[in-house]
């Protein structure tokens, strides 16, 4: 299937597709594929059939969950078929996936074979994130119970098989807003292509069968299923920016989209993200639980530093910034704050000093050499008041706090780096020049 992926991703009518892993190796491959194709998203997880051999790979799944293009945790779940790993091992592994999806606030893709009742007993009665019962072939009462919690039920080509009238009746009884269709590629090709290797384009046959059993126009069903999928996997208009992104040997926390400056050189003017990550919050602030949960799950291995930066000014949410820094410090992270240095426009010196001292180092964007140039280049909002004076004061406060201080400027037309360097020297620091991306 991987050899045919370019052709599959261009199939007419396919907006995007999810490629799930079943262990660490296939999860890595899913991430790689998603990075190479605009219409492919990755899911990372360990299938219950791999619980005996791959349970110790869960740490790798946690790491992969922070890769760009990952939209869900899974495929995970429970399987009671003969020859399946011991139930105890499956259950422990499934619970770890449930916890990971909760902390990262990511959709959870659940496999269930003859284990629907047990699976539902493990899942919380209410989840803030979507839950998808994948490739569903179980009893109607379990699907209806899942729907009562707001969970999605996804049907593969098995729904079209002649003997599966009960499954079609289940699909007809479920709320139309909670029904999904899928391929379960490369298996379960639907009628009329049964027997062939299943591929993403074949999902149209299952969707048409859904329309038939529900007595709806095909076009209406297709639109409903697309909207359901966007909500279930947080795609399209439901897509959310990353709150953690990893570039090189550093991880970055993107906890706000707020900023009192509108800098001419801000990367937000030219791109909604970096390194394959969507980072522009679009005016909707990430929830605190998602920010803190993500920090708590971020593996430290191979990373030197956790930087509070992102597509907004971190000190615009000082309470959350402080709680996040304390949490990260307790996990052993080395911490850096990247800031525009205007916190004193909105907060007192004592609060600012307490916040600064939570970090090992503070990087402050200077970018100008006097009030006039600062207002022209960084365009602070009127609410910031005398922004240049407050920036000067913040630099001096940080310098007295016993943490590392770095002053920076962007190499951008209109930024006179020699004059900015002289201004930095008056504040007692060298200047670090950053490239404009």
VEXVOKOL-661820 format. One record per residue (C-alpha): residue number from 0; residue in one letter; z, x, y. Coordinates in steps of 0.02 Angstrom, whole numbers, plus 50000, padded with zeros to 5 digits. Layout:
REM VEXVOKOL-661820
REC_NUM_a_Z_X_Y .
...
END
This chain:
REM VEXVOKOL-661820
REC_0_x_50000_50000_50000 .
REC_1_x_50036_50144_50120 .
REC_2_x_49855_50205_50104 .
REC_3_x_49794_50033_50159 .
REC_4_x_49920_50012_50299 .
REC_5_x_49800_50043_50445 .
REC_6_x_49688_49904_50379 .
REC_7_x_49837_49791_50345 .
REC_8_x_49907_49810_50520 .
REC_9_x_49741_49752_50594 .
REC_10_x_49733_49592_50491 .
REC_11_x_49686_49444_50603 .
REC_12_x_49831_49332_50650 .
REC_13_x_49969_49459_50613 .
REC_14_x_50075_49491_50767 .
REC_15_x_50189_49619_50683 .
REC_16_x_50271_49653_50516 .
REC_17_x_50434_49721_50445 .
REC_18_x_50434_49863_50318 .
REC_19_x_50606_49869_50232 .
REC_20_x_50683_50011_50134 .
REC_21_x_50773_49996_49969 .
REC_22_x_50859_50168_49972 .
REC_23_x_50871_50318_50088 .
REC_24_x_50699_50388_50042 .
REC_25_x_50604_50225_50067 .
REC_26_x_50704_50188_50224 .
REC_27_x_50650_50355_50296 .
REC_28_x_50472_50313_50249 .
REC_29_x_50487_50143_50334 .
REC_30_x_50546_50228_50493 .
REC_31_x_50400_50350_50483 .
REC_32_x_50274_50208_50459 .
REC_33_x_50348_50109_50603 .
REC_34_x_50331_50260_50716 .
REC_35_x_50146_50271_50676 .
REC_36_x_50093_50089_50695 .
REC_37_x_50126_49978_50845 .
REC_38_x_50135_49820_50741 .
REC_39_x_50257_49884_50609 .
REC_40_x_50448_49877_50621 .
REC_41_x_50568_49960_50499 .
REC_42_x_50722_49895_50409 .
REC_43_x_50842_50018_50325 .
REC_44_x_50957_49984_50180 .
REC_45_x_50997_50004_49995 .
REC_46_x_50942_49869_49873 .
REC_47_x_51076_49805_49753 .
REC_48_x_50973_49868_49606 .
REC_49_x_51004_50044_49675 .
REC_50_x_51193_50023_49692 .
REC_51_x_51234_50139_49547 .
REC_52_x_51119_50282_49596 .
REC_53_x_51109_50274_49785 .
REC_54_x_51277_50212_49852 .
REC_55_x_51317_50386_49917 .
REC_56_x_51161_50376_50028 .
REC_57_x_51239_50246_50142 .
REC_58_x_51281_50378_50274 .
REC_59_x_51095_50413_50288 .
REC_60_x_51063_50227_50313 .
REC_61_x_51188_50227_50457 .
REC_62_x_51096_50372_50537 .
REC_63_x_50925_50294_50513 .
REC_64_x_50984_50132_50593 .
REC_65_x_50977_50221_50762 .
REC_66_x_50795_50273_50744 .
REC_67_x_50665_50192_50859 .
REC_68_x_50571_50050_50775 .
REC_69_x_50717_49995_50665 .
REC_70_x_50740_49807_50688 .
REC_71_x_50855_49759_50543 .
REC_72_x_50977_49815_50409 .
REC_73_x_50918_49787_50232 .
REC_74_x_50858_49752_50105 .
REC_75_x_51034_49729_50037 .
REC_76_x_51126_49595_49939 .
REC_77_x_51175_49546_49762 .
REC_78_x_51079_49533_49599 .
REC_79_x_51146_49456_49437 .
REC_80_x_50993_49485_49330 .
REC_81_x_51022_49570_49162 .
REC_82_x_51028_49759_49180 .
REC_83_x_51082_49754_49362 .
REC_84_x_51218_49875_49419 .
REC_85_x_51400_49817_49403 .
REC_86_x_51444_49676_49521 .
REC_87_x_51588_49775_49594 .
REC_88_x_51474_49916_49649 .
REC_89_x_51348_49795_49723 .
REC_90_x_51482_49701_49816 .
REC_91_x_51557_49856_49897 .
REC_92_x_51385_49915_49951 .
REC_93_x_51336_49743_50017 .
REC_94_x_51497_49732_50118 .
REC_95_x_51458_49900_50198 .
REC_96_x_51287_49834_50251 .
REC_97_x_51365_49675_50319 .
REC_98_x_51486_49778_50422 .
REC_99_x_51348_49892_50488 .
REC_100_x_51239_49745_50541 .
REC_101_x_51390_49668_50629 .
REC_102_x_51435_49826_50724 .
REC_103_x_51256_49862_50778 .
REC_104_x_51220_49677_50806 .
REC_105_x_51060_49692_50703 .
REC_106_x_50979_49564_50587 .
REC_107_x_51033_49574_50405 .
REC_108_x_50904_49552_50266 .
REC_109_x_50990_49486_50109 .
REC_110_x_50922_49489_49932 .
REC_111_x_51002_49364_49814 .
REC_112_x_50955_49334_49632 .
REC_113_x_51068_49213_49539 .
REC_114_x_51208_49261_49658 .
REC_115_x_51188_49145_49807 .
REC_116_x_51363_49072_49802 .
REC_117_x_51446_49243_49793 .
REC_118_x_51334_49313_49929 .
REC_119_x_51378_49170_50047 .
REC_120_x_51563_49193_50010 .
REC_121_x_51551_49374_50071 .
REC_122_x_51452_49337_50228 .
REC_123_x_51555_49279_50378 .
REC_124_x_51548_49094_50417 .
REC_125_x_51484_49143_50590 .
REC_126_x_51377_49294_50632 .
REC_127_x_51325_49344_50807 .
REC_128_x_51172_49426_50731 .
REC_129_x_51033_49344_50628 .
REC_130_x_51049_49336_50438 .
REC_131_x_50894_49314_50331 .
REC_132_x_50897_49258_50148 .
REC_133_x_50746_49356_50092 .
REC_134_x_50617_49300_49962 .
REC_135_x_50721_49147_49924 .
REC_136_x_50705_49065_49753 .
REC_137_x_50883_48998_49733 .
REC_138_x_50954_48822_49732 .
REC_139_x_50932_48701_49876 .
REC_140_x_51119_48677_49906 .
REC_141_x_51145_48863_49941 .
REC_142_x_50998_48867_50062 .
REC_143_x_51065_48714_50152 .
REC_144_x_51239_48792_50159 .
REC_145_x_51162_48948_50234 .
REC_146_x_51067_48844_50361 .
REC_147_x_51229_48759_50414 .
REC_148_x_51287_48932_50470 .
REC_149_x_51124_48965_50563 .
REC_150_x_51053_49083_50431 .
REC_151_x_50866_49094_50401 .
REC_152_x_50784_49063_50233 .
REC_153_x_50624_49159_50199 .
REC_154_x_50496_49107_50067 .
REC_155_x_50372_49221_49981 .
REC_156_x_50214_49178_49888 .
REC_157_x_50325_49109_49749 .
REC_158_x_50334_48949_49852 .
REC_159_x_50150_48917_49814 .
REC_160_x_50165_48935_49624 .
REC_161_x_50129_48772_49533 .
REC_162_x_50294_48770_49438 .
REC_163_x_50399_48790_49596 .
REC_164_x_50402_48610_49659 .
REC_165_x_50592_48619_49681 .
REC_166_x_50572_48769_49795 .
REC_167_x_50446_48675_49901 .
REC_168_x_50567_48529_49914 .
REC_169_x_50699_48652_49975 .
REC_170_x_50581_48714_50110 .
REC_171_x_50546_48535_50163 .
REC_172_x_50733_48496_50182 .
REC_173_x_50781_48647_50286 .
REC_174_x_50784_48641_50476 .
REC_175_x_50609_48693_50532 .
REC_176_x_50686_48818_50655 .
REC_177_x_50767_48916_50512 .
REC_178_x_50618_48938_50395 .
REC_179_x_50522_49102_50376 .
REC_180_x_50378_49160_50267 .
REC_181_x_50347_49334_50196 .
REC_182_x_50243_49430_50071 .
REC_183_x_50376_49529_49975 .
REC_184_x_50234_49653_49960 .
REC_185_x_50171_49715_49841 .
REC_186_x_50235_49572_49732 .
REC_187_x_50217_49383_49722 .
REC_188_x_50044_49362_49794 .
REC_189_x_50026_49176_49834 .
REC_190_x_49899_49053_49770 .
REC_191_x_49749_49068_49784 .
REC_192_x_49759_49258_49775 .
REC_193_x_49890_49265_49638 .
REC_194_x_49874_49416_49526 .
REC_195_x_49817_49531_49665 .
REC_196_x_49926_49661_49751 .
REC_197_x_50011_49565_49890 .
REC_198_x_49982_49622_50069 .
REC_199_x_50036_49560_50241 .
REC_200_x_49880_49456_50276 .
REC_201_x_49917_49347_50124 .
REC_202_x_50067_49271_50212 .
REC_203_x_49946_49144_50287 .
REC_204_x_49932_49056_50118 .
REC_205_x_50120_49031_50106 .
REC_206_x_50125_48970_50286 .
REC_207_x_49990_48841_50249 .
REC_208_x_50090_48779_50100 .
REC_209_x_50242_48761_50213 .
REC_210_x_50139_48654_50331 .
REC_211_x_50081_48546_50185 .
REC_212_x_50253_48513_50111 .
REC_213_x_50324_48474_50282 .
REC_214_x_50178_48362_50329 .
REC_215_x_50141_48459_50489 .
REC_216_x_49980_48521_50570 .
REC_217_x_49944_48698_50514 .
REC_218_x_49933_48766_50692 .
REC_219_x_50101_48691_50737 .
REC_220_x_50181_48767_50583 .
REC_221_x_50107_48937_50621 .
REC_222_x_50177_48933_50798 .
REC_223_x_50348_48879_50733 .
REC_224_x_50354_49015_50602 .
REC_225_x_50307_49149_50729 .
REC_226_x_50444_49091_50847 .
REC_227_x_50569_49087_50704 .
REC_228_x_50522_49264_50653 .
REC_229_x_50540_49326_50833 .
REC_230_x_50716_49256_50840 .
REC_231_x_50763_49312_50665 .
REC_232_x_50706_49492_50691 .
REC_233_x_50735_49501_50880 .
REC_234_x_50552_49533_50918 .
REC_235_x_50427_49474_51049 .
REC_236_x_50519_49389_51192 .
REC_237_x_50681_49406_51092 .
REC_238_x_50671_49596_51081 .
REC_239_x_50822_49688_51150 .
REC_240_x_50832_49865_51219 .
REC_241_x_50924_49999_51122 .
REC_242_x_51101_50038_51177 .
REC_243_x_51097_50205_51086 .
REC_244_x_50948_50321_51083 .
REC_245_x_50931_50494_51009 .
REC_246_x_50822_50629_51086 .
REC_247_x_50831_50802_51009 .
REC_248_x_51011_50852_50977 .
REC_249_x_51088_50728_51099 .
REC_250_x_51128_50544_51087 .
REC_251_x_51125_50435_51242 .
REC_252_x_51219_50275_51283 .
REC_253_x_51118_50145_51378 .
REC_254_x_51258_50026_51429 .
REC_255_x_51186_49946_51586 .
REC_256_x_51028_49910_51683 .
REC_257_x_51120_49901_51848 .
REC_258_x_51092_50031_51983 .
REC_259_x_51123_50028_52170 .
REC_260_x_50979_50149_52198 .
REC_261_x_50792_50119_52186 .
REC_262_x_50734_50299_52175 .
REC_263_x_50550_50333_52203 .
REC_264_x_50548_50448_52051 .
REC_265_x_50647_50337_51932 .
REC_266_x_50570_50330_51759 .
REC_267_x_50597_50143_51758 .
REC_268_x_50451_50132_51880 .
REC_269_x_50328_50196_51752 .
REC_270_x_50395_50157_51578 .
REC_271_x_50511_50031_51493 .
REC_272_x_50575_50164_51375 .
REC_273_x_50574_50339_51303 .
REC_274_x_50540_50418_51135 .
REC_275_x_50487_50254_51055 .
REC_276_x_50645_50162_51113 .
REC_277_x_50642_50009_51225 .
REC_278_x_50775_50044_51358 .
REC_279_x_50740_49929_51505 .
REC_280_x_50872_49791_51498 .
REC_281_x_50767_49671_51600 .
REC_282_x_50917_49606_51695 .
REC_283_x_51018_49559_51540 .
REC_284_x_51169_49669_51512 .
REC_285_x_51211_49720_51332 .
REC_286_x_51370_49644_51263 .
REC_287_x_51523_49755_51256 .
REC_288_x_51545_49726_51069 .
REC_289_x_51370_49792_51035 .
REC_290_x_51396_49946_51142 .
REC_291_x_51565_49990_51065 .
REC_292_x_51509_49944_50889 .
REC_293_x_51357_50056_50904 .
REC_294_x_51460_50203_50967 .
REC_295_x_51583_50180_50824 .
REC_296_x_51441_50190_50698 .
REC_297_x_51341_50335_50770 .
REC_298_x_51351_50484_50651 .
REC_299_x_51393_50649_50737 .
REC_300_x_51304_50761_50611 .
REC_301_x_51166_50862_50694 .
REC_302_x_51208_50801_50869 .
REC_303_x_51289_50909_51003 .
REC_304_x_51338_50783_51135 .
REC_305_x_51351_50600_51181 .
REC_306_x_51280_50567_51354 .
REC_307_x_51313_50410_51456 .
REC_308_x_51150_50389_51547 .
REC_309_x_51015_50263_51502 .
REC_310_x_50910_50148_51611 .
REC_311_x_51048_50108_51734 .
REC_312_x_51197_50186_51822 .
REC_313_x_51342_50199_51696 .
REC_314_x_51478_50188_51828 .
REC_315_x_51412_50015_51876 .
REC_316_x_51514_49954_51726 .
REC_317_x_51670_50063_51748 .
REC_318_x_51784_49967_51631 .
REC_319_x_51661_49970_51486 .
REC_320_x_51616_50150_51524 .
REC_321_x_51799_50201_51512 .
REC_322_x_51829_50106_51350 .
REC_323_x_51670_50177_51274 .
REC_324_x_51717_50354_51324 .
REC_325_x_51892_50337_51250 .
REC_326_x_51817_50271_51088 .
REC_327_x_51690_50411_51078 .
REC_328_x_51822_50542_51117 .
REC_329_x_51931_50477_50976 .
REC_330_x_51783_50504_50859 .
REC_331_x_51771_50686_50912 .
REC_332_x_51618_50678_51025 .
REC_333_x_51586_50800_51166 .
REC_334_x_51549_50687_51315 .
REC_335_x_51439_50699_51468 .
REC_336_x_51419_50576_51611 .
REC_337_x_51250_50569_51700 .
REC_338_x_51275_50479_51865 .
REC_339_x_51199_50451_52036 .
REC_340_x_51369_50494_52108 .
REC_341_x_51390_50334_52207 .
REC_342_x_51541_50265_52115 .
REC_343_x_51649_50287_52272 .
REC_344_x_51539_50159_52361 .
REC_345_x_51620_50027_52251 .
REC_346_x_51780_50102_52178 .
REC_347_x_51931_50198_52237 .
REC_348_x_51959_50385_52219 .
REC_349_x_52098_50365_52090 .
REC_350_x_51991_50257_51976 .
REC_351_x_51845_50376_51994 .
REC_352_x_51953_50527_51956 .
REC_353_x_52026_50445_51799 .
REC_354_x_51850_50406_51741 .
REC_355_x_51781_50580_51775 .
REC_356_x_51922_50660_51675 .
REC_357_x_51870_50565_51519 .
REC_358_x_51716_50677_51508 .
REC_359_x_51687_50860_51469 .
REC_360_x_51552_50871_51600 .
REC_361_x_51472_50769_51738 .
REC_362_x_51290_50783_51790 .
REC_363_x_51260_50715_51966 .
REC_364_x_51088_50673_52036 .
REC_365_x_51073_50752_52208 .
REC_366_x_50886_50744_52242 .
REC_367_x_50904_50757_52431 .
REC_368_x_50974_50871_52565 .
REC_369_x_51040_50751_52698 .
REC_370_x_51066_50568_52734 .
REC_371_x_50890_50539_52798 .
REC_372_x_50804_50616_52647 .
REC_373_x_50924_50528_52528 .
REC_374_x_50885_50358_52601 .
REC_375_x_50698_50394_52595 .
REC_376_x_50695_50459_52417 .
REC_377_x_50836_50368_52328 .
REC_378_x_50833_50207_52429 .
REC_379_x_51015_50152_52405 .
REC_380_x_51052_49967_52425 .
REC_381_x_51136_49909_52587 .
REC_382_x_51292_49870_52483 .
REC_383_x_51313_50057_52451 .
REC_384_x_51352_50085_52634 .
REC_385_x_51354_50269_52685 .
REC_386_x_51286_50326_52517 .
REC_387_x_51255_50509_52561 .
REC_388_x_51433_50534_52622 .
REC_389_x_51503_50449_52466 .
REC_390_x_51393_50559_52356 .
REC_391_x_51459_50715_52444 .
REC_392_x_51637_50652_52419 .
REC_393_x_51607_50615_52234 .
REC_394_x_51538_50790_52202 .
REC_395_x_51692_50867_52281 .
REC_396_x_51806_50750_52182 .
REC_397_x_51720_50795_52018 .
REC_398_x_51732_50979_52062 .
REC_399_x_51921_50962_52078 .
REC_400_x_51940_50866_51915 .
REC_401_x_51934_51015_51796 .
REC_402_x_51771_50962_51711 .
REC_403_x_51601_51045_51710 .
REC_404_x_51492_50989_51856 .
REC_405_x_51303_51002_51866 .
REC_406_x_51197_50949_52015 .
REC_407_x_51017_50900_51977 .
REC_408_x_50855_50857_52063 .
REC_409_x_50690_50790_52000 .
REC_410_x_50531_50891_52028 .
REC_411_x_50436_50754_52119 .
REC_412_x_50321_50745_52270 .
REC_413_x_50430_50732_52425 .
REC_414_x_50581_50817_52348 .
REC_415_x_50600_50983_52440 .
REC_416_x_50685_51081_52302 .
REC_417_x_50728_51229_52413 .
REC_418_x_50822_51118_52535 .
REC_419_x_50907_51024_52393 .
REC_420_x_50958_51191_52318 .
REC_421_x_51035_51242_52484 .
REC_422_x_51130_51077_52493 .
REC_423_x_51196_51105_52317 .
REC_424_x_51254_51279_52364 .
REC_425_x_51353_51207_52511 .
REC_426_x_51441_51097_52383 .
REC_427_x_51481_51249_52277 .
REC_428_x_51354_51225_52137 .
REC_429_x_51187_51287_52076 .
REC_430_x_51045_51161_52058 .
REC_431_x_50965_51110_51894 .
REC_432_x_50786_51048_51914 .
REC_433_x_50730_50908_51798 .
REC_434_x_50550_50869_51757 .
REC_435_x_50471_50705_51810 .
REC_436_x_50415_50606_51658 .
END
